[in-house]
């Protein structure tokens, strides 16, 4: 991972969401979760998505990350129309382009910090030695190289989230999506995680899209957008 990306001039939006609708069907009932969403995220942006529960924030994040598909409209990320990819193409695309940070870390208890961070690299053609080196570098970036051999149960919540962030950046994706990344942390740990995310954005040029309920977390972002009942508010 180098800081070179941070010095590159932004060339068009890295995320381009065009007239996206997401509708779920429950029996004969249609539930409209997103209704005509348009949003462009420039390369190197740090965007906070805010709004009440049920407003569609996580659904929009999942569409951008290629975890879900739009009912209609286009989601173009890093030049790829994500909705047009097959499941296998999508898995490969995600492994190179998007890093995920979740509220509850999603670490595997029986793997060490290093092994957890290494997981996304199992989809690549890197040798075991290269995978280990990359994982250790990612742990160094988040300040946890000295905890590489520790299991999740031996770490604090803040440290577990750092390991999860190392896992998110280990494949050097251009986009990081974070769903309530400080939601399960005490105030001090939350502040440290937000400072780390600011550093990833500023020093490594990562584009970050963060869903949060916390106004203090949202203040760290360059831009805030508000969703209400599936519609972006001006």
ZADRENRO-551422 format. One record per residue (C-alpha): residue number from 0; x, z negated, y negated; residue in one letter. Coordinates in nm, 3 decimals. Layout:
atom seq NUM | c1 X | c3 Z | c2 Y | type A
...
END
This chain:
atom seq 0 | c1 0.000 | c3 0.000 | c2 0.000 | type X
atom seq 1 | c1 0.144 | c3 0.095 | c2 -0.336 | type X
atom seq 2 | c1 0.032 | c3 0.041 | c2 -0.691 | type X
atom seq 3 | c1 0.069 | c3 0.414 | c2 -0.760 | type X
atom seq 4 | c1 -0.304 | c3 0.475 | c2 -0.729 | type X
atom seq 5 | c1 -0.355 | c3 0.239 | c2 -1.021 | type X
atom seq 6 | c1 -0.149 | c3 0.468 | c2 -1.242 | type X
atom seq 7 | c1 -0.329 | c3 0.786 | c2 -1.144 | type X
atom seq 8 | c1 -0.575 | c3 0.918 | c2 -1.403 | type X
atom seq 9 | c1 -0.937 | c3 0.902 | c2 -1.289 | type X
atom seq 10 | c1 -1.064 | c3 1.244 | c2 -1.182 | type X
atom seq 11 | c1 -1.444 | c3 1.239 | c2 -1.166 | type X
atom seq 12 | c1 -1.651 | c3 0.971 | c2 -0.996 | type X
atom seq 13 | c1 -1.529 | c3 0.844 | c2 -0.659 | type X
atom seq 14 | c1 -1.892 | c3 0.744 | c2 -0.584 | type X
atom seq 15 | c1 -2.180 | c3 0.971 | c2 -0.687 | type X
atom seq 16 | c1 -2.531 | c3 0.861 | c2 -0.587 | type X
atom seq 17 | c1 -2.784 | c3 1.134 | c2 -0.669 | type X
atom seq 18 | c1 -3.160 | c3 1.075 | c2 -0.676 | type X
atom seq 19 | c1 -3.151 | c3 0.853 | c2 -0.368 | type X
atom seq 20 | c1 -3.462 | c3 0.714 | c2 -0.203 | type X
atom seq 21 | c1 -3.461 | c3 0.478 | c2 0.091 | type X
atom seq 22 | c1 -3.789 | c3 0.423 | c2 0.270 | type X
atom seq 23 | c1 -3.848 | c3 0.207 | c2 0.577 | type X
atom seq 24 | c1 -4.154 | c3 0.257 | c2 0.792 | type X
atom seq 25 | c1 -4.337 | c3 -0.033 | c2 0.951 | type X
atom seq 26 | c1 -4.620 | c3 0.106 | c2 1.164 | type X
atom seq 27 | c1 -4.828 | c3 0.312 | c2 0.918 | type X
atom seq 28 | c1 -4.687 | c3 0.131 | c2 0.615 | type X
atom seq 29 | c1 -4.408 | c3 0.275 | c2 0.398 | type X
atom seq 30 | c1 -4.174 | c3 0.028 | c2 0.228 | type X
atom seq 31 | c1 -3.980 | c3 0.188 | c2 -0.060 | type X
atom seq 32 | c1 -3.652 | c3 -0.003 | c2 -0.098 | type X
atom seq 33 | c1 -3.473 | c3 0.238 | c2 -0.334 | type X
atom seq 34 | c1 -3.662 | c3 0.482 | c2 -0.553 | type X
atom seq 35 | c1 -3.470 | c3 0.760 | c2 -0.730 | type X
atom seq 36 | c1 -3.133 | c3 0.589 | c2 -0.776 | type X
atom seq 37 | c1 -2.864 | c3 0.771 | c2 -0.976 | type X
atom seq 38 | c1 -2.528 | c3 0.604 | c2 -1.026 | type X
atom seq 39 | c1 -2.173 | c3 0.729 | c2 -1.078 | type X
atom seq 40 | c1 -1.873 | c3 0.505 | c2 -1.020 | type X
atom seq 41 | c1 -1.544 | c3 0.629 | c2 -1.170 | type X
atom seq 42 | c1 -1.223 | c3 0.598 | c2 -0.971 | type X
atom seq 43 | c1 -1.069 | c3 0.257 | c2 -1.036 | type X
atom seq 44 | c1 -1.395 | c3 0.096 | c2 -1.155 | type X
atom seq 45 | c1 -1.499 | c3 -0.263 | c2 -1.077 | type X
atom seq 46 | c1 -1.880 | c3 -0.261 | c2 -1.065 | type X
atom seq 47 | c1 -2.114 | c3 -0.556 | c2 -1.012 | type X
atom seq 48 | c1 -2.461 | c3 -0.483 | c2 -0.872 | type X
atom seq 49 | c1 -2.707 | c3 -0.756 | c2 -0.968 | type X
atom seq 50 | c1 -3.076 | c3 -0.823 | c2 -0.918 | type X
atom seq 51 | c1 -3.320 | c3 -1.055 | c2 -0.742 | type X
atom seq 52 | c1 -3.346 | c3 -1.082 | c2 -0.364 | type X
atom seq 53 | c1 -3.523 | c3 -0.779 | c2 -0.221 | type X
atom seq 54 | c1 -3.428 | c3 -0.553 | c2 -0.513 | type X
atom seq 55 | c1 -3.229 | c3 -0.314 | c2 -0.288 | type X
atom seq 56 | c1 -2.872 | c3 -0.419 | c2 -0.379 | type X
atom seq 57 | c1 -2.742 | c3 -0.455 | c2 -0.024 | type X
atom seq 58 | c1 -2.926 | c3 -0.139 | c2 0.086 | type X
atom seq 59 | c1 -2.751 | c3 0.059 | c2 -0.189 | type X
atom seq 60 | c1 -2.416 | c3 -0.094 | c2 -0.091 | type X
atom seq 61 | c1 -2.477 | c3 0.001 | c2 0.275 | type X
atom seq 62 | c1 -2.558 | c3 0.362 | c2 0.175 | type X
atom seq 63 | c1 -2.237 | c3 0.389 | c2 -0.028 | type X
atom seq 64 | c1 -2.039 | c3 0.242 | c2 0.263 | type X
atom seq 65 | c1 -2.190 | c3 0.481 | c2 0.517 | type X
atom seq 66 | c1 -2.352 | c3 0.198 | c2 0.716 | type X
atom seq 67 | c1 -2.698 | c3 0.341 | c2 0.644 | type X
atom seq 68 | c1 -2.836 | c3 0.682 | c2 0.545 | type X
atom seq 69 | c1 -3.065 | c3 0.774 | c2 0.255 | type X
atom seq 70 | c1 -3.419 | c3 0.897 | c2 0.324 | type X
atom seq 71 | c1 -3.358 | c3 1.162 | c2 0.056 | type X
atom seq 72 | c1 -3.097 | c3 1.237 | c2 -0.209 | type X
atom seq 73 | c1 -2.719 | c3 1.248 | c2 -0.177 | type X
atom seq 74 | c1 -2.448 | c3 0.984 | c2 -0.149 | type X
atom seq 75 | c1 -2.110 | c3 1.142 | c2 -0.217 | type X
atom seq 76 | c1 -1.807 | c3 0.917 | c2 -0.174 | type X
atom seq 77 | c1 -1.448 | c3 1.038 | c2 -0.213 | type X
atom seq 78 | c1 -1.576 | c3 1.397 | c2 -0.210 | type X
atom seq 79 | c1 -1.778 | c3 1.360 | c2 0.113 | type X
atom seq 80 | c1 -2.158 | c3 1.375 | c2 0.141 | type X
atom seq 81 | c1 -2.185 | c3 1.072 | c2 0.366 | type X
atom seq 82 | c1 -2.543 | c3 1.141 | c2 0.476 | type X
atom seq 83 | c1 -2.442 | c3 1.469 | c2 0.642 | type X
atom seq 84 | c1 -2.185 | c3 1.320 | c2 0.880 | type X
atom seq 85 | c1 -2.254 | c3 1.260 | c2 1.249 | type X
atom seq 86 | c1 -2.215 | c3 0.904 | c2 1.379 | type X
atom seq 87 | c1 -1.865 | c3 0.969 | c2 1.516 | type X
atom seq 88 | c1 -1.758 | c3 1.148 | c2 1.196 | type X
atom seq 89 | c1 -1.901 | c3 0.858 | c2 0.996 | type X
atom seq 90 | c1 -1.703 | c3 0.598 | c2 1.192 | type X
atom seq 91 | c1 -1.381 | c3 0.794 | c2 1.138 | type X
atom seq 92 | c1 -1.462 | c3 0.849 | c2 0.768 | type X
atom seq 93 | c1 -1.537 | c3 0.479 | c2 0.711 | type X
atom seq 94 | c1 -1.213 | c3 0.371 | c2 0.876 | type X
atom seq 95 | c1 -1.012 | c3 0.569 | c2 0.619 | type X
atom seq 96 | c1 -1.221 | c3 0.545 | c2 0.302 | type X
atom seq 97 | c1 -1.408 | c3 0.214 | c2 0.278 | type X
atom seq 98 | c1 -1.312 | c3 -0.150 | c2 0.317 | type X
atom seq 99 | c1 -1.582 | c3 -0.414 | c2 0.377 | type X
atom seq 100 | c1 -1.592 | c3 -0.770 | c2 0.242 | type X
atom seq 101 | c1 -1.886 | c3 -0.983 | c2 0.360 | type X
atom seq 102 | c1 -2.029 | c3 -1.319 | c2 0.254 | type X
atom seq 103 | c1 -1.961 | c3 -1.483 | c2 0.592 | type X
atom seq 104 | c1 -1.619 | c3 -1.324 | c2 0.660 | type X
atom seq 105 | c1 -1.713 | c3 -1.181 | c2 1.006 | type X
atom seq 106 | c1 -1.379 | c3 -1.277 | c2 1.158 | type X
atom seq 107 | c1 -1.343 | c3 -1.286 | c2 1.537 | type X
atom seq 108 | c1 -1.279 | c3 -1.650 | c2 1.638 | type X
atom seq 109 | c1 -1.053 | c3 -1.575 | c2 1.938 | type X
atom seq 110 | c1 -0.816 | c3 -1.354 | c2 1.736 | type X
atom seq 111 | c1 -0.542 | c3 -1.477 | c2 1.501 | type X
atom seq 112 | c1 -0.547 | c3 -1.388 | c2 1.133 | type X
atom seq 113 | c1 -0.296 | c3 -1.109 | c2 1.201 | type X
atom seq 114 | c1 -0.502 | c3 -0.970 | c2 1.491 | type X
atom seq 115 | c1 -0.822 | c3 -0.979 | c2 1.282 | type X
atom seq 116 | c1 -0.653 | c3 -0.785 | c2 1.003 | type X
atom seq 117 | c1 -0.512 | c3 -0.535 | c2 1.251 | type X
atom seq 118 | c1 -0.856 | c3 -0.447 | c2 1.395 | type X
atom seq 119 | c1 -0.940 | c3 -0.147 | c2 1.168 | type X
atom seq 120 | c1 -0.605 | c3 0.011 | c2 1.256 | type X
atom seq 121 | c1 -0.700 | c3 0.035 | c2 1.625 | type X
atom seq 122 | c1 -0.897 | c3 0.348 | c2 1.523 | type X
atom seq 123 | c1 -0.578 | c3 0.512 | c2 1.393 | type X
atom seq 124 | c1 -0.284 | c3 0.678 | c2 1.566 | type X
atom seq 125 | c1 -0.037 | c3 0.412 | c2 1.447 | type X
atom seq 126 | c1 0.190 | c3 0.247 | c2 1.704 | type X
atom seq 127 | c1 0.147 | c3 -0.124 | c2 1.780 | type X
atom seq 128 | c1 0.461 | c3 -0.203 | c2 1.578 | type X
atom seq 129 | c1 0.331 | c3 -0.006 | c2 1.276 | type X
atom seq 130 | c1 -0.010 | c3 -0.175 | c2 1.303 | type X
atom seq 131 | c1 0.153 | c3 -0.519 | c2 1.303 | type X
atom seq 132 | c1 0.371 | c3 -0.433 | c2 1.003 | type X
atom seq 133 | c1 0.070 | c3 -0.301 | c2 0.806 | type X
atom seq 134 | c1 -0.136 | c3 -0.610 | c2 0.892 | type X
atom seq 135 | c1 0.144 | c3 -0.842 | c2 0.782 | type X
atom seq 136 | c1 0.181 | c3 -0.649 | c2 0.455 | type X
atom seq 137 | c1 -0.194 | c3 -0.689 | c2 0.389 | type X
atom seq 138 | c1 -0.170 | c3 -1.064 | c2 0.458 | type X
atom seq 139 | c1 0.122 | c3 -1.083 | c2 0.212 | type X
atom seq 140 | c1 -0.091 | c3 -0.911 | c2 -0.054 | type X
atom seq 141 | c1 -0.359 | c3 -1.182 | c2 -0.017 | type X
atom seq 142 | c1 -0.099 | c3 -1.462 | c2 -0.004 | type X
atom seq 143 | c1 -0.146 | c3 -1.560 | c2 0.361 | type X
atom seq 144 | c1 0.161 | c3 -1.427 | c2 0.544 | type X
atom seq 145 | c1 0.241 | c3 -1.787 | c2 0.646 | type X
atom seq 146 | c1 -0.097 | c3 -1.813 | c2 0.824 | type X
atom seq 147 | c1 -0.061 | c3 -1.496 | c2 1.036 | type X
atom seq 148 | c1 -0.067 | c3 -1.690 | c2 1.364 | type X
atom seq 149 | c1 -0.359 | c3 -1.917 | c2 1.272 | type X
atom seq 150 | c1 -0.709 | c3 -1.878 | c2 1.415 | type X
atom seq 151 | c1 -1.016 | c3 -1.871 | c2 1.186 | type X
atom seq 152 | c1 -1.111 | c3 -2.231 | c2 1.283 | type X
atom seq 153 | c1 -0.770 | c3 -2.345 | c2 1.150 | type X
atom seq 154 | c1 -0.835 | c3 -2.193 | c2 0.806 | type X
atom seq 155 | c1 -1.045 | c3 -2.302 | c2 0.508 | type X
atom seq 156 | c1 -1.339 | c3 -2.087 | c2 0.394 | type X
atom seq 157 | c1 -1.132 | c3 -1.944 | c2 0.109 | type X
atom seq 158 | c1 -0.848 | c3 -1.858 | c2 0.348 | type X
atom seq 159 | c1 -1.091 | c3 -1.695 | c2 0.592 | type X
atom seq 160 | c1 -1.223 | c3 -1.477 | c2 0.309 | type X
atom seq 161 | c1 -0.863 | c3 -1.383 | c2 0.219 | type X
atom seq 162 | c1 -0.806 | c3 -1.273 | c2 0.579 | type X
atom seq 163 | c1 -1.129 | c3 -1.071 | c2 0.559 | type X
atom seq 164 | c1 -1.002 | c3 -0.906 | c2 0.238 | type X
atom seq 165 | c1 -0.669 | c3 -0.829 | c2 0.404 | type X
atom seq 166 | c1 -0.865 | c3 -0.663 | c2 0.686 | type X
atom seq 167 | c1 -1.061 | c3 -0.464 | c2 0.426 | type X
atom seq 168 | c1 -0.745 | c3 -0.328 | c2 0.259 | type X
atom seq 169 | c1 -0.519 | c3 -0.280 | c2 0.562 | type X
atom seq 170 | c1 -0.608 | c3 0.091 | c2 0.605 | type X
atom seq 171 | c1 -0.557 | c3 0.143 | c2 0.228 | type X
atom seq 172 | c1 -0.912 | c3 0.267 | c2 0.150 | type X
atom seq 173 | c1 -0.998 | c3 0.387 | c2 -0.199 | type X
atom seq 174 | c1 -1.327 | c3 0.195 | c2 -0.213 | type X
atom seq 175 | c1 -1.398 | c3 -0.172 | c2 -0.139 | type X
atom seq 176 | c1 -1.760 | c3 -0.282 | c2 -0.099 | type X
atom seq 177 | c1 -1.825 | c3 -0.655 | c2 -0.127 | type X
atom seq 178 | c1 -2.160 | c3 -0.818 | c2 -0.044 | type X
atom seq 179 | c1 -2.179 | c3 -1.164 | c2 -0.207 | type X
atom seq 180 | c1 -1.805 | c3 -1.224 | c2 -0.139 | type X
atom seq 181 | c1 -1.810 | c3 -1.571 | c2 -0.302 | type X
atom seq 182 | c1 -2.158 | c3 -1.674 | c2 -0.183 | type X
atom seq 183 | c1 -2.033 | c3 -1.915 | c2 0.084 | type X
atom seq 184 | c1 -1.740 | c3 -2.065 | c2 -0.110 | type X
atom seq 185 | c1 -1.687 | c3 -2.368 | c2 -0.334 | type X
atom seq 186 | c1 -1.619 | c3 -2.302 | c2 -0.704 | type X
atom seq 187 | c1 -1.238 | c3 -2.321 | c2 -0.678 | type X
atom seq 188 | c1 -1.215 | c3 -2.090 | c2 -0.375 | type X
atom seq 189 | c1 -1.463 | c3 -1.850 | c2 -0.537 | type X
atom seq 190 | c1 -1.246 | c3 -1.832 | c2 -0.849 | type X
atom seq 191 | c1 -0.937 | c3 -1.756 | c2 -0.636 | type X
atom seq 192 | c1 -1.116 | c3 -1.480 | c2 -0.443 | type X
atom seq 193 | c1 -1.240 | c3 -1.319 | c2 -0.766 | type X
atom seq 194 | c1 -0.886 | c3 -1.332 | c2 -0.910 | type X
atom seq 195 | c1 -0.760 | c3 -1.160 | c2 -0.595 | type X
atom seq 196 | c1 -1.026 | c3 -0.889 | c2 -0.628 | type X
atom seq 197 | c1 -0.931 | c3 -0.838 | c2 -0.993 | type X
atom seq 198 | c1 -0.570 | c3 -0.794 | c2 -0.882 | type X
atom seq 199 | c1 -0.664 | c3 -0.539 | c2 -0.614 | type X
atom seq 200 | c1 -0.854 | c3 -0.345 | c2 -0.878 | type X
atom seq 201 | c1 -0.591 | c3 -0.371 | c2 -1.152 | type X
atom seq 202 | c1 -0.264 | c3 -0.356 | c2 -0.955 | type X
atom seq 203 | c1 -0.362 | c3 -0.140 | c2 -0.655 | type X
atom seq 204 | c1 -0.624 | c3 0.083 | c2 -0.816 | type X
atom seq 205 | c1 -0.901 | c3 -0.011 | c2 -0.573 | type X
atom seq 206 | c1 -1.254 | c3 0.087 | c2 -0.675 | type X
atom seq 207 | c1 -1.471 | c3 -0.221 | c2 -0.610 | type X
atom seq 208 | c1 -1.850 | c3 -0.232 | c2 -0.582 | type X
atom seq 209 | c1 -1.969 | c3 -0.590 | c2 -0.554 | type X
atom seq 210 | c1 -2.320 | c3 -0.723 | c2 -0.494 | type X
atom seq 211 | c1 -2.357 | c3 -1.071 | c2 -0.641 | type X
atom seq 212 | c1 -2.620 | c3 -1.320 | c2 -0.760 | type X
atom seq 213 | c1 -2.352 | c3 -1.515 | c2 -0.949 | type X
atom seq 214 | c1 -2.323 | c3 -1.432 | c2 -1.322 | type X
atom seq 215 | c1 -1.969 | c3 -1.580 | c2 -1.325 | type X
atom seq 216 | c1 -1.864 | c3 -1.341 | c2 -1.051 | type X
atom seq 217 | c1 -2.032 | c3 -1.048 | c2 -1.227 | type X
atom seq 218 | c1 -1.838 | c3 -1.127 | c2 -1.545 | type X
atom seq 219 | c1 -1.514 | c3 -1.035 | c2 -1.364 | type X
atom seq 220 | c1 -1.639 | c3 -0.677 | c2 -1.318 | type X
atom seq 221 | c1 -1.589 | c3 -0.404 | c2 -1.581 | type X
atom seq 222 | c1 -1.950 | c3 -0.290 | c2 -1.551 | type X
atom seq 223 | c1 -2.275 | c3 -0.457 | c2 -1.445 | type X
atom seq 224 | c1 -2.582 | c3 -0.273 | c2 -1.320 | type X
atom seq 225 | c1 -2.916 | c3 -0.437 | c2 -1.247 | type X
atom seq 226 | c1 -3.157 | c3 -0.338 | c2 -0.972 | type X
atom seq 227 | c1 -3.521 | c3 -0.438 | c2 -0.977 | type X
atom seq 228 | c1 -3.774 | c3 -0.333 | c2 -0.713 | type X
atom seq 229 | c1 -3.553 | c3 -0.043 | c2 -0.603 | type X
atom seq 230 | c1 -3.495 | c3 0.097 | c2 -0.951 | type X
atom seq 231 | c1 -3.180 | c3 0.071 | c2 -1.167 | type X
atom seq 232 | c1 -3.254 | c3 -0.091 | c2 -1.502 | type X
atom seq 233 | c1 -3.088 | c3 0.047 | c2 -1.815 | type X
END
